[in-house]
Amino acid sequence: MHILLVDDHALFREALVHVLNQLTPLVVVHEAANVEEATYRIANTRNLDLMLLDIDLPGVDGLSALPDLRKLAPTVSIVVLSGSETCQHIRQAQDNGAVGYIPKTHSSHQMLAALRVILAGDVYFPCYLQANSRPTHTTAKSEPGILTIRQHEVLQLVAQGLPNKSIARALGVTEGTVKLHIVAILQALGAHNLTEGV
């Protein structure tokens, strides 16, 4: 798997390479410090699978560059990885073709879980950004749009009493992906277990 990491902080890139190596033993991480370097890497890297793109870059910012990068790499999953957690930025990322948005406040475990969801063919946008507020552990009820379409599908199948293996078969995904969706659902709903979530 080939990943392009676009961030202007060398120390952050070095740390993230170690995290990304946990995705699969065969990860190759290519690095770029700005959009110009990213464009060069795209043109000279075969079989690029994933791009992690920071917003705050020198010169052209990541969100402004996203449409052009999307055209240069139409088959690559582009994920915004940013220190910003504003709803305006996540909506712009969605509108410009990103398949995910991971705040840098996420732990490495949360980031890897999000990337596995994306690599399984789904999208990942933090529910609290979609709901225009930060999550609280006391919120038990879901607002409209707080779950993704796929998460709604998983929750409906869970409510029917299907085990993870059957849900995975019904949706055409792996059982591991179903488990990741369930974790995300419980976090989004502020539920402590599946029964409470349903």
Residue pairs with C-beta under 8 A, 6 or more apart in sequence:
1 23
1 24
1 26
1 27
1 28
1 49
1 50
2 28
2 30
2 45
2 46
2 47
2 48
2 49
2 50
3 20
3 27
3 28
3 29
3 30
3 48
3 49
3 50
3 51
3 52
4 29
4 30
4 31
4 32
4 38
4 41
4 42
4 45
4 48
4 50
4 51
4 52
4 76
5 13
5 16
5 17
5 20
5 29
5 30
5 31
5 32
5 51
5 52
6 31
6 32
6 33
6 34
6 35
6 37
6 38
6 51
6 52
6 53
6 54
6 57
6 62
7 13
7 16
7 31
7 33
7 52
7 54
7 57
7 81
8 33
8 34
8 54
8 56
8 57
8 58
10 33
13 31
16 29
16 52
17 29
17 31
19 108
19 111
19 112
20 27
20 29
21 27
21 29
22 108
22 112
23 112
23 115
23 116
23 119
30 41
30 45
30 48
31 41
32 38
32 40
32 41
33 57
33 58
34 57
34 58
34 59
34 60
35 57
35 59
35 60
35 62
35 65
35 69
36 59
38 51
38 53
38 65
38 69
39 68
39 69
39 72
41 48
42 48
42 51
42 69
42 72
42 73
42 76
43 72
48 73
48 76
49 76
49 77
49 119
50 76
50 77
50 78
50 79
50 115
50 118
50 119
51 69
51 73
51 76
51 77
51 78
51 79
52 79
52 81
52 102
53 62
53 65
53 66
53 69
53 78
53 79
53 80
53 81
53 98
54 62
54 80
54 81
54 82
55 61
55 62
55 63
55 80
55 82
55 83
55 84
55 89
56 62
56 82
56 83
56 84
57 65
62 80
62 82
63 80
63 89
63 92
63 93
63 96
66 78
66 80
66 93
66 96
66 97
66 98
67 96
67 97
69 78
70 78
70 96
70 97
77 99
77 100
77 118
77 119
78 97
78 98
78 99
79 98
79 99
79 100
79 101
79 102
79 114
79 115
79 118
79 124
80 89
80 90
80 93
80 98
80 100
80 101
80 102
81 102
81 104
81 111
82 89
82 101
82 102
82 103
82 104
83 103
83 104
83 105
84 103
85 103
85 105
85 126
85 129
86 129
87 129
87 130
87 132
89 101
90 101
90 125
90 126
90 129
90 130
93 101
94 101
94 125
99 118
99 123
99 124
100 114
100 115
100 117
100 118
100 123
100 124
100 125
101 124
101 125
101 126
101 129
102 110
102 111
102 114
102 115
102 124
102 126
103 126
103 129
106 114
113 180
113 183
113 184
114 124
115 124
116 176
116 177
116 180
117 123
117 124
117 177
117 180
117 181
117 184
118 124
120 173
120 174
120 177
120 180
121 173
122 148
122 150
122 173
122 177
122 181
123 148
123 150
125 148
127 135
127 146
127 147
127 184
127 187
127 188
128 134
128 135
130 145
130 146
131 143
131 145
131 146
135 187
135 188
135 190
136 190
137 190
138 190
139 189
139 190
140 189
140 190
140 191
140 196
141 189
142 188
142 189
146 188
146 189
147 155
147 185
147 188
147 189
150 171
150 181
151 181
151 184
151 185
151 188
153 171
154 167
154 171
154 178
154 181
154 182
154 185
155 185
155 197
155 198
157 166
157 167
157 170
157 171
158 167
158 182
158 194
158 197
158 198
159 198
162 170
164 175
164 178
164 179
164 182
165 175
167 178
168 174
168 175
168 177
168 178
171 178
182 194
182 197
185 191
185 197
186 192
186 193
186 194
186 197
189 196
189 197
191 197
